[in-house]
């Protein structure tokens, strides 16, 4: 099975306040992985306040061989 890293992000204050943006996106990533036989090893997220640290971590983990994609 292919090991993957998920990534979700929200862009606005309303999404951050409600949390729905990240929750819905996370569910969709998990569902996609399940439907396609992928193993979700990490799931990172970003908000307007994280300066894309989640995306950077995901790229570093793939480069380190902790996931296939």
C-alpha positions in Angstrom: 0.0 0.0 0.0 1.2 3.5 -0.8 1.9 5.7 2.2 0.7 9.3 1.8 0.7 12.6 3.6 -2.4 14.7 3.6 -2.6 18.5 3.6 -5.5 20.8 4.2 -5.7 24.6 4.5 -8.1 27.3 5.3 -7.8 30.8 4.0 -10.1 33.0 6.0 -11.0 34.0 9.5 -14.5 32.6 9.3 -13.1 29.1 8.5 -10.8 29.3 11.4 -13.6 30.4 13.8 -15.9 27.6 12.9 -13.3 24.9 12.3 -15.5 23.5 9.6 -13.1 24.1 6.8 -10.4 21.9 8.3 -12.8 19.3 9.6 -14.6 18.9 6.3 -11.3 18.8 4.3 -9.8 16.3 6.7 -12.8 14.0 6.3 -12.5 14.2 2.5 -8.8 13.4 2.6 -9.5 10.4 4.9 -12.3 9.2 2.7 -10.2 9.5 -0.5 -7.4 7.5 1.1 -9.8 4.8 2.2 -11.5 4.5 -1.2 -8.2 4.3 -3.1 -6.3 2.0 -0.7 -3.9 4.6 0.5 -2.4 4.7 4.0 -2.6 8.2 5.5 0.6 8.4 7.6 0.4 12.2 8.4 -2.1 14.9 7.9 -0.9 18.5 8.1 -2.8 21.7 8.0 -2.3 25.4 7.6 -4.1 28.6 8.4 -3.3 32.2 7.4 -1.2 32.3 10.6 1.0 29.3 10.1 3.1 30.6 7.1 2.7 27.2 5.3 4.6 25.3 8.0 2.3 22.3 7.5 3.1 22.2 3.8 6.8 22.5 4.5 6.6 19.6 7.0 4.8 17.5 4.5 7.4 18.1 1.8 10.2 17.4 4.3 8.6 14.1 5.4 8.3 12.9 1.8 11.9 13.9 1.1 12.9 11.9 4.2 11.1 8.8 2.9 8.5 8.8 5.6 5.8 8.6 2.9 5.6 7.8 -0.8 3.6 10.9 -1.8 
